[in-house]
Amino acid sequence: MITITEPASRHLRTLVEESGDERKGLRVYVEKGGCAGLQYGMTLDFVQEGDEVMERDGVQVMIDAESLEFLKGSTLDYCDDLAGTGFRLQNPNAVRSCGCGTSFEPATEGSAAEAHQH
């Protein structure tokens, strides 16, 4: 599961209303790529079979099972500041993030074991 902040749910409500289909929600996913190995993706979509669905203030965020492994415990926020405007994920599973904020390196059992050996 992930946490959805109030600013994120408010902005998502606006996007869903502008899409013209109240059944849509925000799909958050992880795919290979980016400068740190994996990158976040987001799109308006419909709930699919096997999705984990979180709801706040009448809007839904969906994550497929494979992506959820990388996103458990994350917080989805919406920011409008000097660093940029848009949804942001604060991911406790990322051991390293790139400067662009959309790419990350996940923690692995191997990296945790190596850290204990040093």
OpenMM code with the backbone's topology and positions (N, CA, C; nanometers):
from openmm import Vec3, app, unit

residues = "MET ILE THR ILE THR GLU PRO ALA SER ARG HIS LEU ARG THR LEU VAL GLU GLU SER GLY ASP GLU ARG LYS GLY LEU ARG VAL TYR VAL GLU LYS GLY GLY CYS ALA GLY LEU GLN TYR GLY MET THR LEU ASP PHE VAL GLN GLU GLY ASP GLU VAL MET GLU ARG ASP GLY VAL GLN VAL MET ILE ASP ALA GLU SER LEU GLU PHE LEU LYS GLY SER THR LEU ASP TYR CYS ASP ASP LEU ALA GLY THR GLY PHE ARG LEU GLN ASN PRO ASN ALA VAL ARG SER CYS GLY CYS GLY THR SER PHE GLU PRO ALA THR GLU GLY SER ALA ALA GLU ALA HIS GLN HIS".split()
positions = [
    Vec3(0.0828, -0.1186, 0.0000),
    Vec3(0.0000, 0.0000, 0.0000),
    Vec3(0.0874, 0.1252, 0.0000),
    Vec3(0.0304, 0.2325, -0.0524),
    Vec3(0.0994, 0.3610, -0.0480),
    Vec3(0.0072, 0.4635, 0.0176),
    Vec3(0.0659, 0.5721, 0.0610),
    Vec3(-0.0102, 0.6818, 0.1200),
    Vec3(-0.0310, 0.7889, 0.0136),
    Vec3(-0.1511, 0.8436, 0.0091),
    Vec3(-0.1845, 0.9497, -0.0854),
    Vec3(-0.2095, 1.0762, -0.0038),
    Vec3(-0.1330, 1.1813, -0.0296),
    Vec3(-0.1525, 1.3059, 0.0450),
    Vec3(-0.2763, 1.3796, -0.0047),
    Vec3(-0.3233, 1.4736, 0.0759),
    Vec3(-0.4403, 1.5522, 0.0381),
    Vec3(-0.4143, 1.6350, -0.0881),
    Vec3(-0.2971, 1.7002, -0.1029),
    Vec3(-0.2721, 1.7719, -0.2290),
    Vec3(-0.2746, 1.6786, -0.3513),
    Vec3(-0.2245, 1.5564, -0.3363),
    Vec3(-0.2255, 1.4618, -0.4483),
    Vec3(-0.3683, 1.4220, -0.4839),
    Vec3(-0.4510, 1.3926, -0.3844),
    Vec3(-0.5893, 1.3530, -0.4144),
    Vec3(-0.6671, 1.4693, -0.4753),
    Vec3(-0.6413, 1.5914, -0.4271),
    Vec3(-0.7105, 1.7094, -0.4807),
    Vec3(-0.6752, 1.7303, -0.6281),
    Vec3(-0.5451, 1.7208, -0.6622),
    Vec3(-0.5047, 1.7409, -0.8012),
    Vec3(-0.5556, 1.6263, -0.8896),
    Vec3(-0.5514, 1.5042, -0.8361),
    Vec3(-0.6024, 1.3902, -0.9130),
    Vec3(-0.7512, 1.4062, -0.9411),
    Vec3(-0.8277, 1.4574, -0.8451),
    Vec3(-0.9708, 1.4814, -0.8656),
    Vec3(-0.9901, 1.5760, -0.9841),
    Vec3(-0.9093, 1.6813, -0.9927),
    Vec3(-0.9176, 1.7762, -1.1045),
    Vec3(-0.8879, 1.7064, -1.2365),
    Vec3(-0.7824, 1.6240, -1.2392),
    Vec3(-0.7468, 1.5529, -1.3630),
    Vec3(-0.8569, 1.4574, -1.4074),
    Vec3(-0.9149, 1.3856, -1.3123),
    Vec3(-1.0226, 1.2904, -1.3451),
    Vec3(-1.1438, 1.3666, -1.3997),
    Vec3(-1.1786, 1.4771, -1.3358),
    Vec3(-1.2921, 1.5570, -1.3838),
    Vec3(-1.2661, 1.6100, -1.5238),
    Vec3(-1.1433, 1.6557, -1.5499),
    Vec3(-1.1091, 1.7068, -1.6831),
    Vec3(-1.1088, 1.5973, -1.7883),
    Vec3(-1.0840, 1.4721, -1.7470),
    Vec3(-1.0821, 1.3604, -1.8428),
    Vec3(-1.2228, 1.3264, -1.8909),
    Vec3(-1.3242, 1.3645, -1.8119),
    Vec3(-1.4621, 1.3373, -1.8499),
    Vec3(-1.5107, 1.1984, -1.8138),
    Vec3(-1.4294, 1.1188, -1.7440),
    Vec3(-1.4712, 0.9841, -1.7052),
    Vec3(-1.4349, 0.9612, -1.5585),
    Vec3(-1.5340, 0.9680, -1.4724),
    Vec3(-1.5139, 0.9569, -1.3275),
    Vec3(-1.4663, 0.8186, -1.2833),
    Vec3(-1.4683, 0.7204, -1.3732),
    Vec3(-1.4227, 0.5849, -1.3374),
    Vec3(-1.2708, 0.5731, -1.3422),
    Vec3(-1.2044, 0.6733, -1.3987),
    Vec3(-1.0585, 0.6679, -1.4102),
    Vec3(-0.9910, 0.7025, -1.2784),
    Vec3(-0.8674, 0.6561, -1.2664),
    Vec3(-0.7834, 0.6887, -1.1526),
    Vec3(-0.6409, 0.7022, -1.2024),
    Vec3(-0.5481, 0.7210, -1.1109),
    Vec3(-0.4079, 0.7360, -1.1464),
    Vec3(-0.3375, 0.6017, -1.1327),
    Vec3(-0.2845, 0.5526, -1.2439),
    Vec3(-0.2039, 0.4311, -1.2411),
    Vec3(-0.0591, 0.4725, -1.2183),
    Vec3(0.0014, 0.4178, -1.1139),
    Vec3(0.1420, 0.4412, -1.0831),
    Vec3(0.2136, 0.3093, -1.1079),
    Vec3(0.3237, 0.3149, -1.1827),
    Vec3(0.3951, 0.1919, -1.2153),
    Vec3(0.5449, 0.2155, -1.2187),
    Vec3(0.6180, 0.1054, -1.2182),
    Vec3(0.7637, 0.1084, -1.2249),
    Vec3(0.8037, 0.0315, -1.3497),
    Vec3(0.8990, 0.0870, -1.4249),
    Vec3(0.9489, 0.0189, -1.5437),
    Vec3(1.0996, 0.0349, -1.5505),
    Vec3(1.1646, -0.0528, -1.6261),
    Vec3(1.3089, -0.0434, -1.6427),
    Vec3(1.3415, 0.0799, -1.7251),
    Vec3(1.4497, 0.1478, -1.6854),
    Vec3(1.4923, 0.2656, -1.7590),
    Vec3(1.5373, 0.3745, -1.6654),
    Vec3(1.5646, 0.4887, -1.7214),
    Vec3(1.6110, 0.6015, -1.6413),
    Vec3(1.7574, 0.5868, -1.6065),
    Vec3(1.8129, 0.6911, -1.5487),
    Vec3(1.9564, 0.6918, -1.5209),
    Vec3(1.9938, 0.6128, -1.3969),
    Vec3(1.8980, 0.5671, -1.3163),
    Vec3(1.9305, 0.4896, -1.1965),
    Vec3(1.8818, 0.3450, -1.2051),
    Vec3(1.8295, 0.3018, -1.3185),
    Vec3(1.7902, 0.1618, -1.3362),
    Vec3(1.6421, 0.1373, -1.3518),
    Vec3(1.5602, 0.2019, -1.2685),
    Vec3(1.4153, 0.1907, -1.2771),
    Vec3(1.3573, 0.3311, -1.2768),
    Vec3(1.2404, 0.3456, -1.3371),
    Vec3(1.1771, 0.4767, -1.3373),
    Vec3(1.0285, 0.4640, -1.3091),
    Vec3(0.9723, 0.5716, -1.2550),
    Vec3(0.8301, 0.5781, -1.2249),
    Vec3(0.7538, 0.6204, -1.3494),
    Vec3(0.6330, 0.5695, -1.3613),
    Vec3(0.5428, 0.6135, -1.4654),
    Vec3(0.4055, 0.6365, -1.4045),
    Vec3(0.3300, 0.7279, -1.4605),
    Vec3(0.1947, 0.7574, -1.4128),
    Vec3(0.1082, 0.7915, -1.5321),
    Vec3(-0.0154, 0.7422, -1.5285),
    Vec3(-0.1108, 0.7720, -1.6341),
    Vec3(-0.2523, 0.7568, -1.5795),
    Vec3(-0.3470, 0.8287, -1.6377),
    Vec3(-0.4871, 0.8071, -1.6028),
    Vec3(-0.5315, 0.6777, -1.6693),
    Vec3(-0.6004, 0.5929, -1.5934),
    Vec3(-0.6356, 0.4606, -1.6446),
    Vec3(-0.7549, 0.4080, -1.5655),
    Vec3(-0.8037, 0.2915, -1.6073),
    Vec3(-0.9106, 0.2213, -1.5377),
    Vec3(-0.8493, 0.1090, -1.4546),
    Vec3(-0.9180, 0.0688, -1.3497),
    Vec3(-0.8729, -0.0421, -1.2661),
    Vec3(-0.8688, -0.1697, -1.3497),
    Vec3(-0.7587, -0.2435, -1.3378),
    Vec3(-0.7419, -0.3711, -1.4081),
    Vec3(-0.7402, -0.4848, -1.3060),
    Vec3(-0.7714, -0.6039, -1.3507),
    Vec3(-0.7669, -0.7199, -1.2624),
    Vec3(-0.6258, -0.7374, -1.2066),
    Vec3(-0.6160, -0.7609, -1.0768),
    Vec3(-0.4864, -0.7796, -1.0119),
    Vec3(-0.4261, -0.6525, -0.9563),
    Vec3(-0.4894, -0.5370, -0.9827),
    Vec3(-0.4382, -0.4100, -0.9300),
    Vec3(-0.4619, -0.3998, -0.7803),
    Vec3(-0.3700, -0.3353, -0.7120),
    Vec3(-0.3914, -0.2912, -0.5746),
    Vec3(-0.4502, -0.1513, -0.5873),
    Vec3(-0.5635, -0.1264, -0.5232),
    Vec3(-0.6317, 0.0017, -0.5384),
    Vec3(-0.6377, 0.0730, -0.4032),
    Vec3(-0.5871, 0.1944, -0.3996),
    Vec3(-0.5950, 0.2801, -0.2826),
    Vec3(-0.6899, 0.3935, -0.3167),
    Vec3(-0.7674, 0.4375, -0.2189),
    Vec3(-0.8634, 0.5441, -0.2446),
    Vec3(-0.8514, 0.6522, -0.1376),
    Vec3(-0.8644, 0.7760, -0.1805),
    Vec3(-0.8683, 0.8886, -0.0870),
    Vec3(-0.9546, 0.9975, -0.1478),
    Vec3(-1.0451, 1.0481, -0.0692),
    Vec3(-1.1307, 1.1597, -0.1104),
    Vec3(-1.2017, 1.1330, -0.2432),
    Vec3(-1.2419, 1.0080, -0.2656),
    Vec3(-1.3197, 0.9739, -0.3840),
    Vec3(-1.2407, 0.9507, -0.5107),
    Vec3(-1.1080, 0.9519, -0.5027),
    Vec3(-1.0259, 0.9208, -0.6202),
    Vec3(-0.9424, 0.7969, -0.5924),
    Vec3(-0.9050, 0.7277, -0.6997),
    Vec3(-0.8329, 0.6021, -0.6864),
    Vec3(-0.6929, 0.6103, -0.7455),
    Vec3(-0.6009, 0.5381, -0.6808),
    Vec3(-0.4661, 0.5172, -0.7320),
    Vec3(-0.4489, 0.3672, -0.7441),
    Vec3(-0.4080, 0.3207, -0.8633),
    Vec3(-0.3913, 0.1781, -0.8888),
    Vec3(-0.2443, 0.1464, -0.9124),
    Vec3(-0.2025, 0.0306, -0.8601),
    Vec3(-0.0658, -0.0168, -0.8813),
    Vec3(-0.0730, -0.1659, -0.9123),
    Vec3(-0.0053, -0.2085, -1.0198),
    Vec3(-0.0013, -0.3508, -1.0518),
    Vec3(0.0878, -0.4218, -0.9503),
    Vec3(0.0701, -0.5538, -0.9373),
    Vec3(0.1399, -0.6314, -0.8347),
    Vec3(0.2918, -0.6226, -0.8469),
    Vec3(0.3450, -0.6249, -0.9684),
    Vec3(0.4896, -0.6194, -0.9882),
    Vec3(0.5465, -0.4851, -0.9424),
    Vec3(0.4798, -0.3767, -0.9768),
    Vec3(0.5252, -0.2434, -0.9365),
    Vec3(0.5113, -0.2222, -0.7862),
    Vec3(0.4081, -0.2831, -0.7262),
    Vec3(0.3840, -0.2639, -0.5836),
    Vec3(0.5028, -0.3100, -0.5000),
    Vec3(0.5747, -0.4117, -0.5472),
    Vec3(0.6922, -0.4594, -0.4744),
    Vec3(0.7949, -0.3491, -0.4557),
    Vec3(0.8070, -0.2601, -0.5529),
    Vec3(0.9035, -0.1498, -0.5466),
    Vec3(0.8470, -0.0262, -0.4763),
    Vec3(0.7140, -0.0201, -0.4612),
    Vec3(0.6505, 0.1018, -0.4127),
    Vec3(0.5896, 0.0912, -0.2732),
    Vec3(0.5935, -0.0272, -0.2106),
    Vec3(0.5329, -0.0448, -0.0784),
    Vec3(0.5873, 0.0586, 0.0191),
    Vec3(0.4957, 0.1217, 0.0913),
    Vec3(0.5351, 0.2191, 0.1914),
    Vec3(0.5627, 0.3584, 0.1374),
    Vec3(0.5458, 0.3779, 0.0059),
    Vec3(0.5727, 0.5080, -0.0551),
    Vec3(0.4597, 0.6068, -0.0255),
    Vec3(0.4902, 0.7325, -0.0453),
    Vec3(0.3910, 0.8396, -0.0327),
    Vec3(0.3811, 0.9118, -0.1664),
    Vec3(0.2586, 0.9247, -0.2171),
    Vec3(0.2325, 1.0000, -0.3393),
    Vec3(0.1888, 1.1395, -0.2991),
    Vec3(0.2642, 1.2385, -0.3453),
    Vec3(0.2355, 1.3773, -0.3116),
    Vec3(0.2231, 1.4573, -0.4407),
    Vec3(0.1696, 1.5760, -0.4302),
    Vec3(0.1645, 1.6685, -0.5433),
    Vec3(0.2281, 1.7984, -0.4971),
    Vec3(0.3272, 1.8448, -0.5720),
    Vec3(0.4010, 1.9655, -0.5344),
    Vec3(0.3982, 2.0672, -0.6471),
    Vec3(0.3991, 2.1927, -0.6079),
    Vec3(0.4097, 2.3033, -0.7018),
    Vec3(0.5084, 2.4016, -0.6394),
    Vec3(0.6379, 2.3791, -0.6677),
    Vec3(0.7407, 2.4616, -0.6062),
    Vec3(0.8553, 2.4851, -0.7048),
    Vec3(0.9646, 2.5399, -0.6566),
    Vec3(1.0777, 2.5718, -0.7439),
    Vec3(1.1377, 2.4484, -0.8098),
    Vec3(1.1245, 2.3319, -0.7466),
    Vec3(1.1794, 2.2082, -0.8029),
    Vec3(1.0904, 2.1535, -0.9147),
    Vec3(0.9717, 2.2118, -0.9324),
    Vec3(0.8830, 2.1671, -1.0389),
    Vec3(0.7433, 2.1405, -0.9887),
    Vec3(0.6547, 2.1219, -1.0832),
    Vec3(0.5151, 2.0957, -1.0527),
    Vec3(0.4813, 1.9550, -1.0962),
    Vec3(0.4112, 1.8810, -1.0101),
    Vec3(0.3661, 1.7485, -1.0487),
    Vec3(0.3603, 1.6526, -0.9317),
    Vec3(0.3170, 1.5303, -0.9639),
    Vec3(0.3130, 1.4249, -0.8630),
    Vec3(0.4558, 1.3822, -0.8309),
    Vec3(0.4808, 1.3522, -0.7037),
    Vec3(0.6118, 1.3029, -0.6606),
    Vec3(0.5930, 1.1831, -0.5693),
    Vec3(0.6809, 1.0865, -0.5854),
    Vec3(0.6802, 0.9689, -0.4991),
    Vec3(0.7969, 0.9773, -0.4024),
    Vec3(0.7669, 0.9620, -0.2750),
    Vec3(0.8701, 0.9489, -0.1727),
    Vec3(0.8753, 0.7998, -0.1433),
    Vec3(0.9834, 0.7348, -0.1898),
    Vec3(0.9918, 0.5894, -0.1883),
    Vec3(1.0995, 0.5414, -0.0910),
    Vec3(1.0596, 0.4757, 0.0192),
    Vec3(1.1580, 0.4263, 0.1154),
    Vec3(1.2375, 0.3065, 0.0630),
    Vec3(1.1946, 0.2493, -0.0484),
    Vec3(1.2625, 0.1328, -0.1066),
    Vec3(1.3759, 0.1720, -0.2003),
    Vec3(1.3919, 0.3005, -0.2264),
    Vec3(1.4958, 0.3471, -0.3178),
    Vec3(1.6238, 0.3731, -0.2384),
    Vec3(1.7330, 0.3078, -0.2780),
    Vec3(1.8608, 0.3328, -0.2116),
    Vec3(1.9332, 0.4503, -0.2754),
    Vec3(1.8934, 0.4837, -0.3972),
    Vec3(1.9541, 0.5960, -0.4685),
    Vec3(1.8528, 0.6480, -0.5685),
    Vec3(1.8416, 0.7793, -0.5783),
    Vec3(1.7554, 0.8417, -0.6784),
    Vec3(1.8404, 0.9333, -0.7643),
    Vec3(1.7963, 0.9542, -0.8859),
    Vec3(1.8715, 1.0444, -0.9730),
    Vec3(1.8260, 1.1875, -0.9500),
    Vec3(1.8958, 1.2798, -1.0079),
    Vec3(1.8639, 1.4208, -0.9914),
    Vec3(1.7289, 1.4605, -1.0488),
    Vec3(1.6819, 1.3880, -1.1511),
    Vec3(1.5544, 1.4254, -1.2136),
    Vec3(1.4352, 1.3839, -1.1281),
    Vec3(1.4561, 1.2924, -1.0316),
    Vec3(1.3500, 1.2526, -0.9413),
    Vec3(1.2529, 1.1503, -0.9969),
    Vec3(1.2730, 1.1055, -1.1209),
    Vec3(1.1816, 1.0063, -1.1780),
    Vec3(1.2459, 0.8691, -1.1893),
    Vec3(1.3722, 0.8586, -1.1537),
    Vec3(1.4457, 0.7339, -1.1675),
    Vec3(1.5070, 0.6968, -1.0330),
    Vec3(1.5141, 0.5649, -1.0041),
    Vec3(1.5674, 0.5221, -0.8762),
    Vec3(1.6301, 0.3845, -0.8862),
    Vec3(1.7135, 0.3540, -0.7879),
    Vec3(1.7725, 0.2210, -0.7749),
    Vec3(1.7084, 0.1566, -0.6532),
    Vec3(1.6467, 0.0384, -0.6703),
    Vec3(1.5787, -0.0249, -0.5578),
    Vec3(1.6775, -0.0927, -0.4635),
    Vec3(1.6386, -0.1030, -0.3374),
    Vec3(1.7157, -0.1813, -0.2416),
    Vec3(1.6963, -0.3286, -0.2758),
    Vec3(1.8025, -0.4058, -0.2683),
    Vec3(1.7930, -0.5491, -0.2937),
    Vec3(1.8478, -0.6225, -0.1741),
    Vec3(1.8121, -0.7492, -0.1611),
    Vec3(1.8641, -0.8285, -0.0500),
    Vec3(2.0154, -0.8360, -0.0569),
    Vec3(2.0704, -0.8432, -0.1764),
    Vec3(2.2152, -0.8502, -0.1939),
    Vec3(2.2834, -0.7241, -0.1449),
    Vec3(2.2256, -0.6090, -0.1747),
    Vec3(2.2890, -0.4847, -0.1318),
    Vec3(2.2814, -0.4690, 0.0186),
    Vec3(2.1734, -0.5166, 0.0800),
    Vec3(2.1617, -0.5094, 0.2262),
    Vec3(2.2626, -0.6024, 0.2919),
    Vec3(2.2808, -0.7212, 0.2352),
    Vec3(2.3761, -0.8160, 0.2901),
    Vec3(2.5181, -0.7622, 0.2771),
    Vec3(2.5500, -0.7002, 0.1629),
    Vec3(2.6814, -0.6437, 0.1434),
    Vec3(2.7082, -0.5319, 0.2428),
    Vec3(2.6071, -0.4545, 0.2743),
    Vec3(2.6233, -0.3430, 0.3671),
    Vec3(2.6577, -0.3954, 0.5067),
    Vec3(2.6004, -0.5099, 0.5431),
    Vec3(2.6284, -0.5659, 0.6744),
    Vec3(2.7693, -0.6250, 0.6816),
    Vec3(2.8274, -0.6618, 0.5686),
    Vec3(2.9587, -0.7235, 0.5677),
    Vec3(3.0687, -0.6200, 0.5845),
    Vec3(3.0418, -0.4944, 0.5531),
    Vec3(3.1467, -0.3902, 0.5571),
    Vec3(3.1563, -0.3242, 0.6893),
] * unit.nanometer
topology = app.Topology()
chain = topology.addChain("A")
for resn in residues:
    res = topology.addResidue(resn, chain)
    for name in ("N", "CA", "C"):
        topology.addAtom(name, app.Element.getBySymbol(name[0]), res)
